[in-house]
Amino acid sequence: MTPDIQVGTVLLQARLSIMRALSLESKTYAAGWNVLDALDGFGLDHKLRGSGFSSFFLADEVHATVFGRARPANILIALKRIFRKVRGQDMNGLEVTGILSGSFLGLQYVKVSAHSRHIQQGWLLDPARERRVAATLAE
């Protein structure tokens, strides 16, 4: 069964050893991505605060629109499009910040918005090259 995605849901790349190190509970969602159980962005930040890890939230919003109702299958399609868009940022997480359903000329659609997140040790965001190397080593 696919985990329920809603505003505030945090997804992390499945290969993260950080999830094991911090005992983060998650469920598989899509190829290479897991949904954190019982933690939104604020809960994740609170859990990381005392552990020497930091969670960075990128201000740039990414979104994808899919025609159809706001049902799990269409939200998954939208999120897969977002995963492809953020791949080049070398971030290891994503937070869903909006799910909007509507209609245009009688066609229903769902628009999913998200912001990239990155979890790492330390308080200063590593350069993209270092994040890419760390992701490669984690695989």
Buried (B, 14 or more C-beta within 10 A) or exposed (E): EEBEBEBEBBBBBBBBEBBEEBEBEBEEBBEBBBBBEEBBBEEBBEBBEEEEBBBBBBEEEBBBBBEBEBEEEBBBBBBBBBBEBBEEBBBBBBBBBEBEBEEEEEEBBBBBBBBBBBBBEEEEBBEEEEBEEBBEEEE
